[in-house]
Amino acid sequence: MLKRLHIRNYALIDELEIQFSDKLTIITGETGAGKSILLGALGLIMGDRADTKVFYNDAEKCVVEAFFDVSEYDLKEFFEEHELDYDHEVVIRRELSPAGKSRAFVNDTPANNQVLQRLTENLVDLHQQFDTLDIHNVNFQLRMIDALADNALLLKEYQQGYRKYAANKKRLSDLIERSQNGARENEFLRFQLEELHQAELQDGEQELLEGELSQLTNAEDIKRNYVAAYSHLADSELNLVGQLQELNRSLSPTRKLSPQLSAISERLDSILADLQDVAKDCERIAEGTEFDPQRIAEVQERLNVLYKLQKKHGVSSVGELLNIQSNLESQTAGFTNLDQEIAALEQEIAGQEKALRAQADTLSKRRKSVPASFEERVQGMLTQLSMPHARLKVEISPLTQLGPTGTDDVQFLFATNVGARFLPIKDVASGGELSRLTLCTKSLVADAIPLPTLIFDEIDSGISGDVSLKMGMILKELSDRHQVISITHTPQIAARADAHYFVYKKVDGHRTVTNIRKLEPDERVRSIAVMLSGNPPSDSALATARELVEG
């Protein structure tokens, strides 16, 4: 609900503030007094583009502030989404500097025009002659039918399920795309993995094979050298072991004479034992070393396999190949899991779709029960508003695919004359006809939809007399359930006001200033009388005006 509007330095307005009724606020005034300026200022709050020509005083900034009570609207999630401070009272402020800079704030937090537009479309419903009204919007048309069908709870439940269904469909599409794009990659990875598996890699194998190959290819030199070493140590006439044994025997008689001599003998014993062990090892190696061309070929072949794999994968060890093998196993397992995930998700989506179609069928049946009565009631109200031949037709067509609101395509068709074809509203209705059609339809759904503040600018254009009286009554009835603001030049509508404001111009020095004031009861009567007969009003006009106000 729009509580008040504060305007400073805009067009012909120096500064003014309007407190709106929570029911029906009427704004009247002389032609050219500036009623449309108020809507222009409100348009800035709703995210319209700023024009630097709007300044009343070029040296000061222009400021427009609107104060809303949003306690009845479910907007907390919107505020959280846009990182705005939420409160039951929302203050939207727009500032224009003389340099052309524009800034907007929601509860003192900076916001851009797109945020203003999205927020205020929930707060203000502005209807002007020749505007594109939301009754053109097929989504709003469906919303009205759902309201009359009492579909709110079922539709909310359906939409919760549909969001999960749509998210799963998107996820499935992504998984299938990944699977298709990865099929060739998966085939290549599996080929590489199979090649590594066939190699039967063992960590440390390469080092052992390289050592063995080196020994095999040098077998003759190894055998010759170790035979010679064994001979020098233990087998030749002057072998070292025999000489050391002889030396040790010669020192043996003196071993007990002193600790020092005993220690030397013990050291010689240790050396002799080591030399004997070395001689045995040399003998064993010499006897065990033979040139084996077949084994050399086997080792070389195995090493060639390892070297080839290392070169292919750009590494230099079997350990690194084993790491690659482990990674390939994980990746190929991922592709297998992906196929399983796709199958499980397809099954889940099938179940969701079955449940959603059942809900959509129920929604559709309830929607189809609405049009006949709704069309009849709209036609009756349009007849009272001087459109006796106008007819509204609600066309509900089936959709093959599930959508956010079910499987129905709802469209309002309109015909203004006898024998005329039914066409989409935007293609057939004039500005005045649209305003009256909007008033009728929204009056019928007012109890079922939490409508924003409804603002009508000269909805009474082209009507008078009893039609104006009836329109005033409809506006009054609508305002009992929703806040309504109407700019009018018709006395029968002005008389229905809960708060009546009068816009006027006055000369202030060398400038003309637009101002506004709330009319007291006697002032209201006189203002309406002037609208009836001119200024000054006649006694009969005053009497009629009083009768309209009191009636």
JOPETA-V957718 format. One line per field, one symbol per residue. ss: DSSP state (H for helix, E for strand, L for the rest). burial: b if it has 24 or more other C-alpha atoms within 12 Angstrom, else e. A space follows every 50 residues. Layout:
ss = ???
burial = ???
This chain:
ss = LEEEEEEEEELLEEEEEEELLLLEEEEEELLLLLHHHHHHHHHHHLLLLL LHHHLLLLLLLEEEEEEEELLLLLLHHHHHHLLLLLLLEEEEEEEELLLL LEEEEELLEEELHHHHHHHHLLLEEEELLLLLLHHHLHHHHHHHHHHHLL LHHHHHHHHHHHHHHHHHHHHHHHHHHHHHHHHHHHHHHHHHHHHHHHHL LLLLHHHHHHHHHHHHHLHHHHHHHHHHHHHHHHHLLLLHHHHHHHHHHH HHLLLLLLHHHHHHHHHHHHHHHHHHHHHHHHHHHHHHLLLLHHHHHHHH HHHHHHHHHHHHHLLLLHHHHHHHHHHHHHHHHHHHHHHHHHHHHHHHHH HHHHHHHHHHHHHHHHHHLLHHHHHHHHHHHHHHLLLLLLEEEEEEEEEE EEELLEEEEEEEEEELLLLLLLEEHHHLLLHHHHHHHHHHHHHHHLLLLL LLEEEEELLLLLLLHHHHHHHHHHHHHHHLLLLEEEELLLHHHHLLLLEE EEEEEEEELLEEEEEEEELLHHHHHHHHHHHHHLLLLLHHHHHHHHHHHH L
burial = bbbbbbbbbbbbbbbbbbbbbbbbbbbbbbeebbbbbbbbbbbbbbbebb ebebbbbeeebbbbbbbbbbeebebeeebeeeebbbeebbbbbbbbbeee ebbbbbbeeebbbebbbebbbbbbbbbbbebebbbbebebbbbbbbbbbb bbebbeebbebbeebbebbeebeebeeebeeeeeebeebbebbebbeebe beeeebeebeebbebbbebeebbeebbebbbbbbeeeeebbeebbeebee eeeeeeeeeeeeeebeebbeebeebbeebeebbebbeebebeeeebeebe ebbebbbebbeeeeeebbebbbebbeebeeebeebeebbeebeebeeebe ebbeebbebbbbbbebbbebbeebbebbbebbbbbbbeebbbbbbbeeee ebbbbbbbbbbbbbbbeeeeebebbbebbbbbbbbbbbbbbbbbbbeebb bbbbbbbbbbbebbeebbbbbbbbbbbbbebbbbbbbbbbbbbbbbbbbb bbbbbeeeeeeebbbbbbbeeeebbbbbbbbbeeeeeeeebbebbbebbe e
